[in-house]
Amino acid sequence: MSQITHRDLTGVFHLPLAEAASVLGIGSTALKKACRRHGIMQWPYRRLKKLSLLMESLKHELSTAQSEPLRERYRARLAKLKEEEHRIFQPDAPTLVSPDELGHMHSSKSEGG
C-alpha cells in the first residue's frame, strides 16, 4: 500500500468511511490509521453532512427573514459554519464549532423572529 496523503483523505471526506476506504483501495482499519497519522481522529463525513444541512437551512431562513438584525444573525452563523467546514479540510486543524454548538445553531434559528 502506498502512503495515503492528506489530499487523498480530503478527496473522500464526502463519503462514509467504508466507501472512502473502498475508493482508496484499502480497508477501514488502514483508513483509520492513515487518518490518525494526519491528525484526523474522527472520520468527518457525518460532521460535514450536518454542516451542509445546517447551512442549507440557514440559507433558507436568511432568504425569508423579515428583519435586518435577524438576517445579520443568520449571516454570522452561516459564516461560522462555512469557516468550520473549511477548517475540516485543513491538516491538523482544530474544529471551531463543537458538536453541541452545531445542534444549538440549528435549534435556535427561530429565536427573535
Sequence and secondary structure as in RCSB ss.txt:
>XXXX:A:sequence
MSQITHRDLTGVFHLPLAEAASVLGIGSTALKKACRRHGIMQWPYRRLKKLSLLMESLKHELSTAQSEPLRERYR
ARLAKLKEEEHRIFQPDAPTLVSPDELGHMHSSKSEGG
>XXXX:A:secstr
     HHHHHTTTTS HHHHHHHHTS HHHHHHHHHHTT  S  HHHHHHHHHHHHHHHHHHHH  SHHHHHHHH
HHHHHHHHHHHHHTSTT   SS HHHHHHHHHTTTTT 
